[in-house]
Each structure stands twice: as structure tokens, then as C-alpha cells.
Amino acid sequence: MNRLAALLIALAVPLGGCGLRPVYSGGSHGAVAQTIGHIEVAPIEGKAGWLVHNALVDRLEPMAGGKSGGPTYRLVVALNDRITGFGVRLDNTVTRERRILRARYQLFDGPTGALVMDKTAGVDAGLDVAQSEYATVAAENTALERLAESIADQIIAQMAQHASATQVPPTVPTVRAAPPPAP
């Protein structure tokens, strides 16, 4: 048992200084949660925009944690939603579609209006075109709902990564292994 404990300690020592740290370190009081918890999402046009807006708000509200003081950032999102048919039969009917949702989003500092981030996110989904038009429309709508969730996840992850990268990293104490005892 002592050998196992010594091995685990020996393996943990070099990992202390590897530079990896959790994005959400500090919990609700950490820099990432403080930044993301103070973002206002501007309205986004269209059905896809409504879905993405709601998905973003659902992800941002828990991080706000009832904080007062209002938003300090404003998120503006522009979407491009496209459906392309690419499986074509001899009679020119489409058998397969691809729904592509792309987002360009910009994060602005609330008080100054300065641009903090300007990035893009994108996802796509393949769909089978059914004989029933109702089934095809239902599949397209379901795909759009899933794509909106994925876009929101990408945006939140990229904003968290940006907030984490711009914070000052905490100092990690260097742990040195004790020299082996002299014989």
C-alpha cells in the first residue's frame, strides 16, 4: 500500500506545474462566471434566432446567480440558416438535405461599447427527405432546435475560454520532491 501511495504522489508532483487549470475555477466567484454572468443577449431575428437567443439565455442565467448591477457586456448574434438538397433521384426529387446554421457573434463592453470578441460558430445536420411533407418539415424543425442548442454551447464555450485566457493566472506553488535519503 505504501508503494502505491508513493507512486501516486510521485505522479502528482509533475502535474502541479503543467499549467492546466479548470475554466470555471472559483465557481460562481471566479473570473469566468463573473464575466459570463453579466452578459445581455440582444434579440436575434427569425425562428432560428429565437431558438438560439433562448438557448443562450438559459445557459447564462444560472451563471448570473441573481447578481445585481446589470449586464456589463452585450452579445450580438447574426445567423445564417440554410437548407440544401444534395441527394437527387432520376426524377429530380431530393432525398437528402443538409441544414447548416452559422453564427457570427460579437461581444461588446457595455459601458464603453468596445468590441471584446468577434467570432463565428457553426454546425450542420443531415436529414432524410420523407415521402410525407409533414415528416420532412418536422425533421427540419427538430434539426433546427438541435443546431440552435449546439450553436449556443459553442458560443458559451468560446466566451468562457476567452474570459479564462484574459484573467491573470493564479500562482501555483512549486512542489519539489524530497531528495532520497543518503545510504
C-alpha positions as CSV (number, residue, x, y, z in Angstrom):
1,M,0.0,0.0,0.0
2,N,2.9,2.4,0.8
3,R,4.3,1.8,-2.7
4,L,1.0,2.7,-4.3
5,A,0.8,5.9,-2.2
6,A,4.4,6.8,-3.1
7,L,3.7,6.2,-6.8
8,L,0.6,8.4,-6.8
9,I,2.4,11.2,-5.1
10,A,5.3,10.9,-7.5
11,L,2.9,11.1,-10.4
12,A,1.0,14.1,-9.0
13,V,4.1,16.2,-8.3
14,P,5.0,17.0,-12.0
15,L,1.3,17.6,-12.9
16,G,1.1,20.5,-10.4
17,G,3.1,22.8,-12.7
18,C,1.7,21.8,-16.0
19,G,-0.3,25.0,-16.5
20,L,-3.7,23.3,-16.8
21,R,-6.4,24.8,-14.8
22,P,-10.2,24.5,-14.8
23,V,-12.1,27.1,-16.9
24,Y,-14.7,27.6,-14.2
25,S,-12.2,27.7,-11.3
26,G,-13.5,29.7,-8.4
27,G,-17.1,28.6,-9.0
28,S,-19.6,31.5,-9.1
29,H,-17.0,33.9,-7.8
30,G,-14.4,33.0,-10.5
31,A,-13.4,35.4,-13.3
32,V,-15.2,33.3,-16.0
33,A,-18.5,33.2,-14.1
34,Q,-18.3,36.9,-13.2
35,T,-17.8,37.7,-16.9
36,I,-20.4,35.4,-18.4
37,G,-22.9,36.1,-15.7
38,H,-23.1,39.8,-16.8
39,I,-24.0,39.4,-20.5
40,E,-27.1,40.7,-22.1
41,V,-28.1,38.9,-25.3
42,A,-29.6,41.1,-28.0
43,P,-32.7,39.9,-29.8
44,I,-31.9,37.7,-32.8
45,E,-34.0,37.7,-36.0
46,G,-36.2,34.8,-37.1
47,K,-37.2,31.4,-35.7
48,A,-33.5,30.2,-35.6
49,G,-32.7,33.5,-33.8
50,W,-35.4,33.0,-31.3
51,L,-34.2,29.4,-30.5
52,V,-30.5,30.5,-30.2
53,H,-31.5,33.5,-28.0
54,N,-33.5,31.3,-25.7
55,A,-30.7,28.7,-25.5
56,L,-28.1,31.4,-24.7
57,V,-30.3,33.0,-22.0
58,D,-30.9,29.5,-20.5
59,R,-27.2,29.0,-20.2
60,L,-26.3,32.5,-19.0
61,E,-28.9,32.9,-16.3
62,P,-27.6,30.3,-13.9
63,M,-24.2,31.9,-14.0
64,A,-25.7,35.3,-13.1
65,G,-26.8,33.8,-9.8
66,G,-29.1,36.8,-9.0
67,K,-26.2,39.3,-9.3
68,S,-27.2,42.9,-9.2
69,G,-25.6,45.7,-11.2
70,G,-27.0,44.8,-14.6
71,P,-25.1,43.5,-17.6
72,T,-21.6,44.7,-18.3
73,Y,-21.4,43.1,-21.8
74,R,-23.8,42.9,-24.8
75,L,-23.8,39.9,-27.1
76,V,-25.0,40.5,-30.7
77,V,-25.5,37.4,-32.9
78,A,-26.3,37.2,-36.6
79,L,-27.4,33.9,-38.0
80,N,-27.3,32.3,-41.4
81,D,-29.7,29.3,-41.7
82,R,-29.7,27.3,-44.9
83,I,-31.2,24.1,-46.2
84,T,-29.5,22.5,-49.2
85,G,-30.7,19.4,-51.0
86,F,-28.0,17.1,-52.2
87,G,-29.4,13.6,-52.7
88,V,-31.3,13.7,-56.1
89,R,-33.2,10.9,-57.8
90,L,-33.6,10.5,-61.5
91,D,-36.9,12.2,-61.4
92,N,-35.2,15.3,-59.7
93,T,-36.7,14.7,-56.3
94,V,-34.5,15.4,-53.3
95,T,-33.8,12.5,-51.0
96,R,-31.3,14.1,-48.6
97,E,-30.9,17.6,-47.2
98,R,-28.3,19.4,-45.1
99,R,-29.3,22.1,-42.7
100,I,-26.5,24.5,-41.9
101,L,-26.6,27.1,-39.1
102,R,-23.8,29.6,-38.9
103,A,-23.5,32.4,-36.3
104,R,-21.3,35.4,-36.2
105,Y,-21.3,36.9,-32.8
106,Q,-19.8,39.9,-31.2
107,L,-19.3,40.7,-27.6
108,F,-19.3,44.4,-26.7
109,D,-18.2,46.0,-23.4
110,G,-21.4,47.6,-22.0
111,P,-20.1,50.9,-20.7
112,T,-17.6,51.7,-23.5
113,G,-19.1,49.9,-26.4
114,A,-15.7,48.5,-27.3
115,L,-15.6,45.2,-29.2
116,V,-14.3,42.5,-26.9
117,M,-14.8,39.4,-29.2
118,D,-15.7,38.8,-32.8
119,K,-16.0,35.1,-33.6
120,T,-18.1,32.6,-35.6
121,A,-19.7,29.3,-34.7
122,G,-21.3,26.7,-37.0
123,V,-23.0,23.4,-37.1
124,D,-24.8,21.3,-39.6
125,A,-27.1,18.3,-39.7
126,G,-28.1,15.8,-42.4
127,L,-31.8,15.0,-43.0
128,D,-33.6,12.3,-44.9
129,V,-36.4,13.7,-47.0
130,A,-39.5,11.6,-46.3
131,Q,-42.4,10.9,-48.7
132,S,-44.6,12.9,-46.3
133,E,-44.1,16.6,-46.4
134,Y,-45.2,16.9,-42.8
135,A,-42.5,14.4,-41.7
136,T,-39.8,16.4,-43.6
137,V,-40.9,19.7,-42.1
138,A,-40.9,18.1,-38.6
139,A,-37.4,16.7,-39.2
140,E,-36.2,20.1,-40.4
141,N,-37.6,21.8,-37.3
142,T,-36.1,19.2,-34.9
143,A,-32.7,19.6,-36.6
144,L,-33.0,23.4,-36.2
145,E,-33.7,23.0,-32.5
146,R,-30.7,20.8,-32.0
147,L,-28.5,23.1,-34.1
148,A,-29.6,26.1,-32.0
149,E,-28.5,24.3,-28.8
150,S,-25.2,23.4,-30.3
151,I,-24.5,27.0,-31.5
152,A,-25.3,28.3,-28.0
153,D,-23.0,25.8,-26.5
154,Q,-20.2,26.8,-28.8
155,I,-20.7,30.5,-28.1
156,I,-20.7,30.0,-24.3
157,A,-17.6,27.8,-24.5
158,Q,-15.7,30.3,-26.6
159,M,-16.7,33.2,-24.3
160,A,-15.6,31.2,-21.3
161,Q,-12.3,30.3,-22.9
162,H,-11.8,34.0,-23.8
163,A,-12.6,35.1,-20.2
164,S,-10.3,32.4,-18.8
165,A,-7.5,33.4,-21.1
166,T,-7.7,37.1,-20.2
167,Q,-7.7,36.6,-16.5
168,V,-4.5,36.6,-14.6
169,P,-3.5,33.0,-13.8
170,P,-3.1,32.2,-10.2
171,T,0.4,31.4,-9.0
172,V,0.9,27.7,-8.4
173,P,3.4,26.9,-5.7
174,T,6.2,24.7,-6.9
175,V,6.4,21.4,-5.1
176,R,9.7,19.7,-5.1
177,A,10.3,16.1,-4.3
178,A,12.5,15.5,-1.3
179,P,15.9,14.0,-2.2
180,P,16.3,10.3,-1.4
181,P,17.9,9.6,2.0
182,A,21.6,9.1,1.9
183,P,22.7,5.5,2.4
